[in-house]
Amino acid sequence: MEKVISSIIAVIILALSYFAGFNLRNFLLLIVYLAFSLSLIWSAEGWGAYRGLMGHSSVNAATPPILVKIGGWLLLLLSLIWMAVIIIS
């Protein structure tokens, strides 16, 4: 069910960006951002189980999948709020 809801929200965000007049570059960047957000929600177990190098530091312990999902939902909902602010202003 969360895949359906998150997909609907992502489509709404993309539609709002079209009506906001995003150019192609910004639209493609938004697609990448939404793909990352959706991957956190849909594949939380895989992201949470990651151990290894990340930048200049290493990840030594697994992250609980629920925290990864919460992060994905926060990114998705913040982008929805951001898009609503752009449309309103």
C-alpha positions in Angstrom: 0.0 0.0 0.0 2.9 2.4 0.8 4.2 1.9 -2.8 0.9 3.0 -4.2 0.6 6.0 -1.9 4.2 7.1 -2.4 3.8 6.7 -6.2 0.7 8.8 -6.3 2.4 11.6 -4.2 5.4 11.5 -6.6 3.1 11.8 -9.7 1.3 14.8 -8.0 4.7 16.4 -7.4 5.7 15.9 -11.0 2.4 17.3 -12.2 2.8 20.4 -9.9 6.3 21.0 -11.3 4.9 21.0 -14.8 2.3 23.6 -13.8 5.0 25.6 -12.0 6.8 25.9 -15.3 10.0 23.9 -14.5 12.5 23.8 -17.3 13.8 20.4 -18.5 16.9 20.4 -16.4 15.0 21.1 -13.1 12.4 18.6 -14.1 15.0 15.9 -14.6 16.7 16.8 -11.3 13.3 16.4 -9.6 12.9 13.0 -11.1 16.3 11.9 -9.7 15.4 13.3 -6.3 12.0 11.5 -6.3 13.6 8.3 -7.5 16.0 8.4 -4.5 13.1 9.2 -2.1 11.0 6.3 -3.5 14.0 3.9 -3.3 14.4 4.7 0.4 10.7 4.0 1.0 10.5 0.9 -1.2 13.9 -0.7 -0.4 14.4 0.3 3.2 15.8 -3.1 4.1 18.5 -2.9 1.4 19.5 0.7 2.3 19.5 -0.1 6.0 21.7 -3.1 5.7 24.4 -1.2 3.9 27.8 -1.3 5.5 31.0 0.0 4.1 32.5 3.3 2.9 30.3 6.3 2.5 32.3 9.5 1.6 35.2 9.8 3.9 33.7 7.7 6.7 32.5 4.2 7.1 29.2 2.7 8.1 29.8 0.1 10.8 26.2 -0.9 11.8 23.0 -1.5 10.1 20.3 1.2 10.2 16.8 0.0 11.2 14.6 -0.1 8.1 11.9 1.9 9.7 14.3 4.9 10.1 15.2 4.6 6.4 11.5 4.6 5.5 10.8 7.6 7.7 13.7 9.4 6.0 12.3 8.6 2.5 8.8 9.8 3.6 10.3 13.0 5.0 12.1 13.7 1.7 9.0 13.0 -0.3 6.6 15.1 1.8 9.1 18.0 2.1 9.2 18.1 -1.7 5.4 18.1 -1.8 5.4 21.1 0.6 8.1 22.8 -1.4 6.2 22.4 -4.6 3.0 23.7 -3.0 4.9 26.8 -1.8 6.2 27.4 -5.3 2.7 27.1 -6.8 1.2 29.5 -4.2 3.8 32.2 -4.5 
